[in-house]
Amino acid sequence: LSPALLEKYLSAAEKISDRLKQDRRAFEALVGTRPAAGAEREAAKQVASRLLRRAYRRPIRDPEVDRLLKVYDRAAAEGGFEAGIRGMLKPVLASPYFLF
């Protein structure tokens, strides 16, 4: 991907992520029910696995989920569970595995 094209894909992913912030039904469709306190990271792991499987249309390896969970951890540290989930969405939508 050229840098300009990657920037456009990241911008589009940002807009989609922002939509999740505004549309509770879309967020719930992605996540399911809100996890109980203390179970957020396990719920995020399940969301990551499901999201990657759907986006990449193939079986997912554990290291791929682990990388996405690192993104979740950084975003969740700043903004909580919802921010972590939205943060995970961006790299998936801009990934060549999703785009191609």
N, C-alpha and C positions, 0 to 999 in steps of 0.2 A: 504494500500500500504506500502511496505517496504521502508525505506529511500533510499536504493540503486535504487529501481525501480522508485520511485518518482523523484529522481535526473535525471534518464535517460529520463523520460517523460518531465521534465522541460528543459533539454538540447535539446530534439527534438523540443519542442515548441519554444525555442530560435532560432533554425535554421530556422524554418518556418517563424518566425517573421522577421528575417534578410533577408529572401528571399523577403518579401514584400517591404523592403527598396530598393531592387535592381530592382524589377519587377513592373513597374508602372501599367501595365495592371492588374496584380493580385491585387494590392492595390485598383485600381479603381473598380474592380469587387466586392471587399469586401465593399467599402465605397460608391460607386456611384460617383457623381460629387463632387468636392471639395466645401465645404460650404463657404458662404460669410463670410467676416471678422465679428466677433462678434457672429456668429451663430455656432461656432465650437462645443460647448458643447451640444447643442441640436442635432446636427448631430451625435455626439458621442453617445448620448442616443439612437438614432434610430439605429445606427450600433450595439450597445450593445444588444438591444432587438432582432434584427434580428439574430445576431450571436448566442446568447444564445438559441433562439428558434430552430435554425438549428442544433446546436451542441448537445443540450440536447434532442431534438425531443419530446418536450412536451410544454405546456403553461408555460410561465415564469411569476414569481411573481415580483412585484415592488422592494422588498428588494434585489433581485438578481441583478437587473439592477443597483440599487443604489450602491451596493458593487463594481460592475465592473466600475462604473463611478468614484469611489474614486481612483481606479487604474489608470484610464484615467487621472484624475486631477494631480496625482503625476508625471506621465510620461510626460504629456503635459507641465507641469510647467518647466521641464528641457529641453524638445526638441520639443515642439510645437504639432500641431494637429496630424501629422503622427506618431510621437513617442508615443503619447497617444493611438492611435488606435492599434499600434503594441504592446504596453504594455497590452492592454485589451485582446489581443489574447492569451497570455501566460497562464494565470490562467484558461482560458476556455479549452484550449487543454490539460491541465494537470489535469483537474477536473475529479473525479470519475463519475460524471453525463455524461461526454463525453466519457470517456474510457470504461465504463461498461454500 
